[in-house]
Amino acid sequence: MGVFRNENAAARSSRDTHQQEKCSSMDVVMALPKKICALCEEEFELKPDKPGFANHCPTCTAFELEEAAAKQAPKDADQVRYEAEVNEARRSSMKNLLYRKDS
């Protein structure tokens, strides 16, 4: 009975490798889905590694990224120090809430 199972497993694995070779040798090109931009209403292809929202075309996404970068002003030393203090206070309060012992 055990030999029968091993033979089936061997036959199955050789059949699987044959199917994988068969699939890998085929050149299949999938078409990218067509979308319409929510901002400019132009049609574009949705690519897998496209940054931004799926319903915005690449030109509108690039424009939004440029606007976001322009809005972020460089921080001075006082702002950085203040944010560090606030973050430290936040971390200590979360630590106290999570690890305090209820007596």
All heavy atoms as an XYZ file, in Angstrom:
807
protein
N       0.819     -1.182      0.000
C       0.000      0.000      0.000
C       0.868      1.254      0.000
O       0.586      2.190     -0.707
C      -0.903     -0.038      1.236
C      -1.907      1.064      1.254
S      -3.444      0.392      0.695
C      -4.488      1.757      0.957
N       1.962      1.291      0.790
C       2.851      2.438      0.853
C       3.579      2.660     -0.463
O       3.822      3.781     -0.865
N       3.927      1.571     -1.150
C       4.619      1.693     -2.425
C       3.689      2.318     -3.457
O       4.098      3.140     -4.271
C       5.109      0.297     -2.893
C       5.699      0.373     -4.280
C       6.089     -0.271     -1.907
N       2.422      1.961     -3.410
C       1.446      2.498     -4.341
C       1.347      4.022     -4.197
O       1.304      4.740     -5.171
C       0.089      1.828     -4.111
C      -0.967      2.266     -5.069
C      -0.908      1.877     -6.404
C      -2.028      3.065     -4.668
C      -1.884      2.273     -7.297
C      -2.997      3.459     -5.548
C      -2.923      3.060     -6.868
N       1.336      4.499     -2.967
C       1.263      5.937     -2.732
C       2.509      6.646     -3.267
O       2.430      7.701     -3.859
C       1.117      6.236     -1.240
C      -0.232      5.906     -0.707
C      -0.342      6.307      0.737
N      -1.624      5.889      1.275
C      -1.904      5.776      2.530
N      -0.964      6.026      3.438
N      -3.086      5.407      2.933
N       3.681      6.064     -3.045
C       4.920      6.671     -3.513
C       4.968      6.720     -5.033
O       5.464      7.676     -5.609
C       6.132      5.919     -2.974
C       6.327      6.156     -1.487
O       5.817      7.131     -0.952
N       7.036      5.260     -0.847
N       4.463      5.654     -5.698
C       4.460      5.658     -7.156
C       3.541      6.751     -7.688
O       3.870      7.425     -8.657
C       4.027      4.293     -7.683
C       5.058      3.214     -7.470
C       4.564      1.842     -7.894
O       3.523      1.770     -8.564
O       5.225      0.865     -7.554
N       2.378      6.925     -7.054
C       1.471      7.988     -7.494
C       2.100      9.355     -7.282
O       1.972     10.245     -8.120
C       0.145      7.924     -6.736
C      -0.798      6.914     -7.351
O      -0.597      6.493     -8.481
N      -1.818      6.531     -6.616
N       2.784      9.527     -6.166
C       3.434     10.803     -5.894
C       4.518     11.082     -6.926
O       4.655     12.208     -7.407
C       4.019     10.813     -4.494
N       5.283     10.067     -7.288
C       6.338     10.242     -8.288
C       5.733     10.575     -9.650
O       6.227     11.448    -10.360
C       7.195      8.986     -8.373
N       4.660      9.874    -10.015
C       4.012     10.141    -11.295
C       3.408     11.542    -11.304
O       3.494     12.266    -12.304
C       2.933      9.100    -11.572
N       2.813     11.923    -10.195
C       2.201     13.237    -10.086
C       3.262     14.340    -10.187
O       3.068     15.329    -10.881
C       1.460     13.343     -8.748
C       0.296     14.287     -8.796
C      -0.520     14.271     -7.509
N      -0.682     12.949     -6.966
C      -0.439     12.597     -5.699
N      -0.037     13.485     -4.830
N      -0.589     11.361     -5.284
N       4.405     14.163     -9.526
C       5.434     15.202     -9.562
C       6.032     15.325    -10.958
O       6.327     16.423    -11.412
C       6.526     14.930     -8.532
O       7.239     13.759     -8.888
N       6.202     14.209    -11.676
C       6.740     14.304    -13.032
C       5.726     14.953    -13.964
O       6.083     15.720    -14.843
C       7.141     12.924    -13.553
O       5.995     12.128    -13.743
N       4.439     14.690    -13.729
C       3.397     15.300    -14.553
C       3.342     16.809    -14.274
O       3.206     17.610    -15.190
C       2.044     14.650    -14.255
C       0.910     15.195    -15.113
C      -0.420     14.499    -14.872
N      -0.822     14.640    -13.488
C      -1.154     13.625    -12.686
N      -1.124     12.387    -13.137
N      -1.517     13.829    -11.443
N       3.493     17.202    -12.995
C       3.476     18.618    -12.636
C       4.646     19.361    -13.266
O       4.475     20.467    -13.776
C       3.506     18.800    -11.118
C       2.193     18.361    -10.461
O       1.184     18.250    -11.185
O       2.211     18.126     -9.246
N       5.839     18.751    -13.239
C       6.995     19.421    -13.836
C       6.816     19.538    -15.343
O       7.220     20.538    -15.931
C       8.301     18.687    -13.519
O       8.189     17.331    -13.944
C       8.614     18.750    -12.037
N       6.188     18.537    -15.972
C       5.936     18.598    -17.408
C       4.970     19.741    -17.721
O       5.175     20.486    -18.686
C       5.379     17.273    -17.916
C       5.036     17.283    -19.375
N       6.002     17.412    -20.342
C       3.856     17.237    -20.019
C       5.418     17.422    -21.527
N       4.111     17.317    -21.361
N       3.931     19.909    -16.884
C       2.980     20.997    -17.110
C       3.637     22.351    -16.889
O       3.367     23.299    -17.620
C       1.764     20.848    -16.189
C       0.845     19.715    -16.595
C      -0.304     19.530    -15.631
O      -0.297     20.080    -14.539
N      -1.289     18.744    -16.044
N       4.525     22.446    -15.898
C       5.209     23.711    -15.659
C       6.106     24.058    -16.840
O       6.159     25.204    -17.262
C       6.032     23.640    -14.379
C       5.198     23.631    -13.125
C       6.041     23.380    -11.891
O       7.228     23.096    -12.001
N       5.421     23.463    -10.734
N       6.804     23.069    -17.399
C       7.651     23.320    -18.559
C       6.799     23.751    -19.742
O       7.165     24.652    -20.488
C       8.445     22.065    -18.918
C       9.519     21.705    -17.922
C      10.141     20.357    -18.202
O       9.747     19.718    -19.203
O      11.007     19.944    -17.433
N       5.646     23.119    -19.887
C       4.764     23.430    -20.989
C       4.241     24.865    -20.867
O       4.206     25.609    -21.828
C       3.599     22.445    -20.996
C       2.666     22.572    -22.158
C       1.614     21.487    -22.081
C       0.600     21.610    -23.185
N      -0.439     20.584    -23.085
N       3.862     25.274    -19.639
C       3.348     26.629    -19.424
C       4.442     27.670    -19.555
O       4.212     28.753    -20.061
C       2.694     26.743    -18.049
S       1.178     25.787    -17.926
N       5.644     27.354    -19.085
C       6.711     28.344    -19.139
C       7.224     28.550    -20.564
O       7.779     29.591    -20.871
C       7.861     27.949    -18.210
O       8.456     26.758    -18.675
N       7.023     27.581    -21.434
C       7.495     27.736    -22.801
C       6.524     28.541    -23.651
O       6.880     29.021    -24.711
C       7.731     26.364    -23.439
O       6.505     25.676    -23.587
N       5.296     28.729    -23.174
C       4.309     29.501    -23.925
C       4.522     30.986    -23.652
O       4.757     31.391    -22.528
C       2.892     29.098    -23.521
C       2.580     27.640    -23.800
S       0.997     27.146    -23.159
C      -0.092     28.087    -24.169
N       4.469     31.785    -24.676
C       4.590     33.221    -24.517
C       3.188     33.830    -24.491
O       2.578     34.073    -25.524
C       5.406     33.842    -25.644
C       6.853     33.422    -25.588
O       7.346     33.210    -24.467
O       7.470     33.293    -26.651
N       2.701     34.058    -23.268
C       1.371     34.619    -23.100
C       1.524     36.052    -22.617
O       2.204     36.322    -21.641
C       0.565     33.797    -22.065
C      -0.804     34.400    -21.853
C       0.452     32.361    -22.518
N       0.906     36.959    -23.332
C       0.956     38.359    -22.962
C      -0.454     38.779    -22.566
O      -1.380     38.698    -23.368
C       1.470     39.232    -24.125
C       1.471     40.690    -23.744
C       2.839     38.777    -24.548
N      -0.585     39.208    -21.306
C      -1.890     39.665    -20.851
C      -2.014     41.153    -21.130
O      -1.080     41.920    -20.921
C      -2.047     39.414    -19.350
C      -2.168     37.964    -18.994
S      -2.398     37.712    -17.234
C      -3.742     38.789    -16.852
N      -3.187     41.541    -21.579
C      -3.432     42.959    -21.815
C      -3.678     43.650    -20.479
O      -4.293     43.091    -19.582
C      -4.644     43.124    -22.719
N      -3.157     44.854    -20.358
C      -3.370     45.613    -19.135
C      -4.767     46.219    -19.166
O      -5.259     46.610    -20.224
C      -2.325     46.718    -19.020
C      -0.883     46.229    -18.916
C       0.075     47.405    -18.988
C      -0.663     45.477    -17.638
N      -5.431     46.292    -18.014
C      -6.796     46.836    -18.016
C      -6.809     48.326    -18.357
O      -5.918     49.078    -17.972
C      -7.277     46.604    -16.581
C      -6.067     46.391    -15.776
C      -5.008     45.860    -16.693
N      -7.811     48.710    -19.098
C      -7.986     50.118    -19.472
C      -8.840     50.787    -18.399
O      -9.853     50.259    -17.972
C      -8.688     50.238    -20.821
C      -7.967     49.566    -21.954
C      -6.957     50.472    -22.537
C      -6.359     49.802    -23.775
N      -5.315     50.555    -24.350
N      -8.414     51.959    -17.960
C      -9.137     52.730    -16.954
C      -9.337     54.141    -17.480
O      -8.637     54.586    -18.393
C      -8.351     52.801    -15.639
C      -8.183     51.481    -14.942
C      -9.450     51.142    -14.217
C      -9.237     49.951    -13.312
N     -10.363     49.706    -12.465
N     -10.288     54.847    -16.877
C     -10.522     56.244    -17.214
C     -10.172     57.071    -15.987
O     -10.625     56.782    -14.875
C     -11.978     56.478    -17.646
C     -12.252     55.687    -18.923
C     -12.264     57.952    -17.837
C     -13.671     55.778    -19.422
N      -9.344     58.080    -16.191
C      -8.870     58.917    -15.100
C     -10.033     59.692    -14.488
O     -10.874     60.255    -15.194
C      -7.803     59.878    -15.601
S      -7.148     60.953    -14.308
N     -10.094     59.717    -13.156
C     -11.156     60.422    -12.453
C     -10.963     61.936    -12.516
O     -11.919     62.688    -12.339
C     -11.216     59.970    -11.007
N      -9.744     62.394    -12.775
C      -9.473     63.831    -12.797
C      -9.582     64.432    -14.191
O     -10.288     65.404    -14.405
C      -8.080     64.102    -12.221
C      -7.859     63.625    -10.780
C      -6.431     63.861    -10.354
C      -8.831     64.319     -9.846
N      -8.857     63.851    -15.160
C      -8.846     64.436    -16.504
C      -9.701     63.652    -17.502
O      -9.841     64.070    -18.646
C      -7.412     64.533    -17.020
S      -6.606     62.943    -17.269
N     -10.255     62.530    -17.094
C     -11.158     61.688    -17.891
C     -10.518     61.158    -19.165
O     -11.181     60.934    -20.163
C     -12.447     62.437    -18.201
C     -13.232     62.801    -16.961
C     -14.515     63.539    -17.249
O     -14.784     63.838    -18.434
O     -15.242     63.810    -16.293
N      -9.202     60.952    -19.140
C      -8.521     60.313    -20.263
C      -8.358     58.831    -19.985
O      -8.245     58.410    -18.834
C      -7.151     60.947    -20.483
C      -7.221     62.354    -21.015
C      -5.857     62.891    -21.366
O      -4.944     62.074    -21.631
O      -5.705     64.115    -21.371
N      -8.310     58.029    -21.033
C      -8.154     56.581    -20.885
C      -6.663     56.253    -20.771
O      -5.838     56.832    -21.480
C      -8.758     55.870    -22.094
C      -8.824     54.372    -21.937
C      -9.553     53.705    -23.085
O     -10.041     54.401    -23.999
O      -9.624     52.473    -23.075
N      -6.331     55.313    -19.867
C      -4.945     54.898    -19.687
C      -4.914     53.438    -19.299
O      -5.920     52.872    -18.900
C      -4.241     55.763    -18.623
C      -4.763     55.558    -17.226
C      -4.120     54.703    -16.340
C      -5.900     56.211    -16.797
C      -4.606     54.509    -15.065
C      -6.390     56.028    -15.519
C      -5.738     55.179    -14.649
N      -3.732     52.809    -19.477
C      -3.544     51.418    -19.087
C      -3.048     51.365    -17.650
O      -2.098     52.062    -17.281
C      -2.526     50.728    -20.000
C      -3.028     50.490    -21.397
C      -2.010     49.741    -22.231
O      -0.826     49.685    -21.844
O      -2.405     49.218    -23.283
N      -3.683     50.558    -16.835
C      -3.293     50.422    -15.432
C      -2.153     49.423    -15.348
O      -2.331     48.231    -15.566
C      -4.481     49.953    -14.595
C      -4.221     49.803    -13.113
C      -3.835     51.133    -12.500
C      -5.452     49.250    -12.418
N      -0.956     49.919    -15.045
C       0.227     49.061    -14.958
C       0.427     48.614    -13.518
O       0.029     49.314    -12.586
C       1.447     49.815    -15.472
C       1.308     50.138    -16.951
C       2.509     50.794    -17.515
C       2.274     51.082    -18.996
N       3.384     51.781    -19.579
N       1.049     47.441    -13.304
C       1.164     46.882    -11.953
C       1.943     47.742    -10.968
O       1.568     47.838     -9.818
C       1.885     45.553    -12.171
C       1.770     45.242    -13.602
C       1.564     46.533    -14.323
N       2.998     48.416    -11.371
C       3.829     49.169    -10.430
C       3.563     50.671    -10.493
O       4.403     51.466    -10.094
C       5.311     48.905    -10.706
C       5.686     47.479    -10.402
O       5.019     46.872     -9.543
O       6.635     46.964    -11.012
N       2.376     51.063    -10.958
C       2.058     52.478    -11.083
C       1.837     53.075     -9.699
O       1.064     52.557     -8.912
C       0.795     52.674    -11.913
C       0.457     54.141    -12.190
C      -0.875     54.282    -12.857
C      -1.995     54.574    -11.922
N      -1.869     55.636    -10.981
N       2.520     54.166     -9.361
C       2.294     54.793     -8.057
C       0.983     55.566     -8.051
O       0.452     55.930     -9.102
C       3.483     55.747     -7.914
C       3.841     56.089     -9.306
C       3.551     54.847    -10.121
N       0.442     55.801     -6.882
C      -0.766     56.605     -6.749
C      -2.030     55.771     -6.813
O      -2.022     54.552     -6.635
N      -3.132     56.448     -7.067
C      -4.432     55.791     -7.099
C      -4.638     55.047     -8.405
O      -4.109     55.423     -9.445
C      -5.550     56.822     -6.922
C      -5.545     57.484     -5.581
C      -5.139     58.797     -5.442
C      -5.926     56.783     -4.455
C      -5.133     59.408     -4.205
C      -5.925     57.383     -3.210
C      -5.524     58.703     -3.083
N      -5.467     54.010     -8.360
C      -5.720     53.200     -9.554
C      -6.635     53.910    -10.533
O      -6.706     53.531    -11.690
C      -6.326     51.854     -9.163
N      -7.355     54.938    -10.090
C      -8.255     55.629    -11.012
C      -7.709     56.987    -11.455
O      -8.441     57.821    -11.942
C      -9.638     55.787    -10.383
C      -9.614     56.608     -9.122
O      -8.563     56.914     -8.584
N     -10.792     56.959     -8.637
N      -6.390     57.218    -11.272
C      -5.733     58.434    -11.761
C      -4.662     58.050    -12.762
O      -3.898     57.116    -12.530
C      -5.091     59.213    -10.623
C      -6.091     59.781     -9.656
N      -5.694     60.501     -8.567
C      -7.440     59.731     -9.610
C      -6.765     60.883     -7.894
N      -7.833     60.417     -8.502
N      -4.599     58.781    -13.868
C      -3.605     58.477    -14.907
C      -2.209     58.861    -14.408
O      -2.066     59.612    -13.443
C      -3.960     59.214    -16.194
S      -3.794     60.998    -16.099
N      -1.156     58.357    -15.060
C       0.216     58.655    -14.611
C       0.550     60.145    -14.618
O       1.275     60.609    -13.735
C       1.091     57.894    -15.602
C       0.231     56.792    -16.105
C      -1.163     57.344    -16.121
N       0.027     60.929    -15.565
C       0.337     62.359    -15.572
C      -0.306     63.073    -14.391
O       0.315     63.929    -13.755
C      -0.103     63.014    -16.886
O      -1.493     62.726    -17.098
C       0.695     62.488    -18.063
N      -1.542     62.717    -14.058
C      -2.204     63.330    -12.900
C      -1.537     62.886    -11.612
O      -1.415     63.669    -10.664
C      -3.685     62.972    -12.874
S      -4.633     63.736    -14.209
N      -1.107     61.634    -11.544
C      -0.422     61.133    -10.357
C       0.891     61.879    -10.159
O       1.226     62.260     -9.042
C      -0.169     59.622    -10.480
O      -1.428     58.962    -10.624
C       0.546     59.083     -9.275
N       1.642     62.092    -11.232
C       2.909     62.824    -11.129
C       2.665     64.253    -10.656
O       3.404     64.772     -9.822
C       3.621     62.833    -12.475
N       1.599     64.879    -11.158
C       1.255     66.231    -10.741
C       0.914     66.266     -9.252
O       1.335     67.171     -8.530
C       0.082     66.748    -11.578
C      -0.320     68.151    -11.243
C       0.495     69.213    -11.563
C      -1.522     68.398    -10.600
C       0.126     70.506    -11.247
C      -1.899     69.681    -10.282
C      -1.081     70.746    -10.609
N       0.154     65.277     -8.764
C      -0.211     65.212     -7.343
C       1.022     65.000     -6.470
O       1.136     65.587     -5.394
C      -1.215     64.088     -7.100
C      -2.581     64.358     -7.681
C      -3.497     63.148     -7.588
O      -3.023     62.059     -7.213
O      -4.674     63.313     -7.904
N       1.951     64.158     -6.920
C       3.166     63.917     -6.149
C       4.029     65.184     -6.073
O       4.630     65.468     -5.037
C       3.958     62.758     -6.748
C       3.315     61.377     -6.638
C       4.150     60.346     -7.381
C       3.142     60.983     -5.190
N       4.086     65.930     -7.161
C       4.842     67.189     -7.160
C       4.211     68.194     -6.202
O       4.913     68.896     -5.476
C       4.897     67.771     -8.567
C       5.797     67.006     -9.514
C       5.692     67.519    -10.939
O       4.992     68.531    -11.177
O       6.314     66.917    -11.817
N       2.870     68.275     -6.190
C       2.181     69.191     -5.277
C       2.442     68.814     -3.822
O       2.672     69.676     -2.982
C       0.679     69.179     -5.542
C       0.241     69.999     -6.714
C      -1.270     70.012     -6.847
O      -1.955     69.215     -6.172
O      -1.769     70.834     -7.622
N       2.390     67.522     -3.515
C       2.619     67.064     -2.143
C       4.045     67.378     -1.700
O       4.275     67.768     -0.557
C       2.348     65.569     -2.038
N       4.999     67.211     -2.593
C       6.392     67.506     -2.261
C       6.597     69.003     -2.055
O       7.374     69.424     -1.202
C       7.317     66.993     -3.357
N       5.886     69.825     -2.819
C       6.020     71.275     -2.688
C       5.399     71.773     -1.384
O       5.854     72.763     -0.809
C       5.369     71.969     -3.876
N       4.347     71.095     -0.899
C       3.677     71.514      0.330
C       4.529     71.244      1.564
O       4.381     71.931      2.565
C       2.335     70.805      0.484
C       1.264     71.349     -0.428
C      -0.053     70.651     -0.199
C      -1.123     71.171     -1.122
N      -2.393     70.469     -0.929
N       5.378     70.244      1.515
C       6.204     69.909      2.666
C       7.381     70.876      2.734
O       8.289     70.836      1.911
C       6.715     68.474      2.580
C       5.644     67.447      2.775
C       6.212     66.037      2.717
O       7.305     65.830      2.216
N       5.468     65.094      3.233
N       7.333     71.731      3.726
C       8.422     72.686      3.914
C       9.484     72.058      4.813
O       9.172     71.211      5.650
C       7.885     73.959      4.552
N      10.734     72.450      4.651
C      11.766     71.905      5.537
C      11.530     72.360      6.975
O      11.079     73.479      7.226
C      13.065     72.476      4.975
C      12.663     73.593      4.092
C      11.264     73.352      3.658
N      11.821     71.485      7.928
C      11.588     71.768      9.340
C      12.838     72.371      9.960
O      13.950     71.969      9.642
C      11.221     70.479     10.072
C       9.956     69.845      9.559
C       9.667     68.565     10.290
C       8.445     67.888      9.712
N       8.159     66.631     10.372
N      12.618     73.318     10.871
C      13.762     73.879     11.580
C      14.029     73.063     12.844
O      13.291     72.141     13.178
C      13.558     75.364     11.900
C      12.357     75.613     12.791
O      11.567     74.683     12.991
O      12.223     76.748     13.297
N      15.075     73.400     13.549
C      15.517     72.608     14.703
C      14.479     72.597     15.815
O      14.284     71.576     16.495
C      16.840     73.142     15.228
N      13.757     73.709     16.017
C      12.744     73.767     17.076
C      11.587     72.817     16.798
O      11.093     72.123     17.685
C      12.219     75.196     17.238
C      13.269     76.136     17.803
O      14.181     75.640     18.506
O      13.180     77.348     17.538
N      11.144     72.752     15.534
C      10.061     71.845     15.173
C      10.483     70.395     15.357
O       9.717     69.578     15.851
C       9.627     72.071     13.732
C       8.846     73.339     13.517
C       8.506     73.535     12.053
O       9.236     73.074     11.164
N       7.407     74.222     11.801
N      11.700     70.067     14.956
C      12.201     68.695     15.086
C      12.286     68.306     16.554
O      11.872     67.215     16.951
C      13.579     68.557     14.394
C      14.205     67.210     14.698
C      13.443     68.764     12.894
N      12.793     69.213     17.394
C      12.918     68.940     18.829
C      11.533     68.773     19.464
O      11.305     67.866     20.256
C      13.680     70.079     19.511
C      14.059     69.765     20.938
C      14.899     70.869     21.591
N      16.011     71.304     20.751
C      16.149     72.529     20.248
N      15.253     73.464     20.486
N      17.197     72.835     19.516
N      10.578     69.641     19.087
C       9.218     69.559     19.625
C       8.567     68.231     19.242
O       7.945     67.566     20.071
C       8.376     70.733     19.118
C       6.926     70.627     19.491
C       6.515     70.850     20.792
C       5.971     70.293     18.542
C       5.179     70.736     21.146
C       4.636     70.181     18.873
C       4.241     70.410     20.180
O       2.929     70.290     20.520
N       8.688     67.832     17.970
C       8.105     66.565     17.526
C       8.746     65.381     18.235
O       8.068     64.406     18.563
C       8.231     66.422     16.009
C       7.303     67.332     15.256
C       7.432     67.177     13.754
O       8.216     66.307     13.302
O       6.758     67.926     13.040
N      10.044     65.444     18.491
C      10.719     64.360     19.214
C      10.193     64.254     20.638
O       9.954     63.146     21.148
C      12.223     64.587     19.216
N       9.979     65.399     21.291
C       9.438     65.380     22.653
C       8.022     64.837     22.687
O       7.656     64.050     23.565
C       9.478     66.785     23.250
C      10.874     67.282     23.547
C      10.881     68.734     23.980
O       9.788     69.350     24.055
O      11.979     69.250     24.249
N       7.208     65.246     21.729
C       5.833     64.764     21.659
C       5.811     63.259     21.403
O       5.040     62.520     22.029
C       5.042     65.523     20.570
C       3.701     64.874     20.301
C       4.857     66.975     20.968
N       6.654     62.789     20.517
C       6.714     61.350     20.231
C       7.178     60.568     21.452
O       6.670     59.478     21.725
C       7.632     61.073     19.043
C       6.998     61.482     17.744
O       5.776     61.557     17.630
N       7.826     61.758     16.751
N       8.127     61.101     22.199
C       8.597     60.435     23.410
C       7.483     60.356     24.441
O       7.277     59.309     25.083
C       9.805     61.161     23.990
C      10.330     60.572     25.276
C      10.780     59.125     25.136
O      11.288     58.752     24.060
O      10.609     58.364     26.109
N       6.730     61.436     24.609
C       5.600     61.426     25.544
C       4.543     60.424     25.094
O       3.965     59.692     25.914
C       4.999     62.822     25.651
N       4.292     60.335     23.799
C       3.317     59.388     23.265
C       3.771     57.960     23.522
O       2.988     57.096     23.945
C       3.129     59.635     21.770
C       2.054     58.777     21.134
C       1.897     59.047     19.656
N       1.503     60.429     19.411
C       2.206     61.292     18.690
N       3.338     60.923     18.137
N       1.774     62.519     18.503
N       5.049     57.688     23.282
C       5.569     56.337     23.515
C       5.483     55.949     24.986
O       5.096     54.831     25.316
C       7.014     56.241     23.036
C       7.150     56.055     21.539
C       8.574     55.655     21.161
N       9.538     56.683     21.511
C       9.911     57.688     20.717
N       9.370     57.786     19.527
N      10.789     58.575     21.116
N       5.833     56.887     25.878
C       5.801     56.550     27.308
C       4.371     56.338     27.794
O       4.111     55.443     28.599
C       6.497     57.627     28.128
O       5.791     58.842     28.033
N       3.420     57.117     27.309
C       2.032     56.920     27.730
C       1.484     55.596     27.205
O       0.762     54.888     27.912
C       1.155     58.086     27.289
O       1.111     58.165     25.894
N       1.828     55.223     25.967
C       1.391     53.925     25.431
C       2.024     52.785     26.220
O       1.374     51.777     26.511
C       1.756     53.804     23.948
C       0.940     54.697     23.048
S      -0.825     54.352     23.113
C      -0.863     52.732     22.401
N       3.276     52.947     26.584
C       3.960     51.926     27.380
C       3.286     51.768     28.726
O       3.041     50.643     29.191
C       5.425     52.323     27.561
C       6.248     51.342     28.345
C       7.679     51.852     28.460
C       8.491     50.998     29.379
N       9.852     51.525     29.550
N       2.943     52.870     29.369
C       2.265     52.814     30.655
C       0.887     52.167     30.537
O       0.495     51.381     31.409
C       2.126     54.210     31.257
C       3.447     54.768     31.695
O       4.402     54.018     31.942
N       3.545     56.083     31.747
N       0.165     52.466     29.470
C      -1.151     51.877     29.289
C      -1.080     50.382     29.014
O      -1.885     49.601     29.490
C      -1.899     52.566     28.146
C      -2.428     53.959     28.428
C      -2.956     54.583     27.147
C      -3.512     53.897     29.472
N      -0.082     49.985     28.238
C       0.023     48.573     27.849
C       0.560     47.692     28.967
O       0.109     46.562     29.137
C       0.919     48.434     26.615
C       0.314     48.908     25.305
C       1.379     48.902     24.229
C      -0.849     48.045     24.925
N       1.526     48.187     29.712
C       2.242     47.333     30.648
C       1.976     47.630     32.112
O       2.637     47.090     32.986
C       3.750     47.407     30.373
C       4.088     46.948     28.993
C       4.610     47.846     28.059
C       3.883     45.636     28.597
C       4.922     47.428     26.775
C       4.176     45.227     27.314
C       4.708     46.127     26.415
O       5.004     45.726     25.143
N       1.021     48.495     32.431
C       0.763     48.766     33.838
C       0.056     47.586     34.472
O      -0.689     46.838     33.823
C      -0.064     50.038     34.007
C      -1.510     49.886     33.569
C      -2.261     51.142     33.802
N      -3.621     50.968     33.292
C      -4.462     51.954     33.127
N      -4.091     53.188     33.411
N      -5.657     51.714     32.680
N       0.270     47.450     35.749
C      -0.354     46.359     36.480
C      -1.587     46.911     37.188
O      -1.520     47.886     37.914
C       0.623     45.773     37.520
C       1.793     45.097     36.884
C       2.674     44.485     37.932
C       3.859     43.812     37.251
N       4.771     43.232     38.223
N      -2.723     46.277     36.900
C      -3.954     46.703     37.555
C      -3.980     46.083     38.942
O      -4.012     44.873     39.118
C      -5.165     46.256     36.764
C      -5.250     46.977     35.427
O      -4.801     48.139     35.381
O      -5.764     46.398     34.465
N      -3.959     46.915     40.000
C      -3.943     46.385     41.354
C      -5.308     46.488     41.987
O      -6.105     47.253     41.726
C      -2.988     47.128     42.281
O      -2.012     47.833     41.651
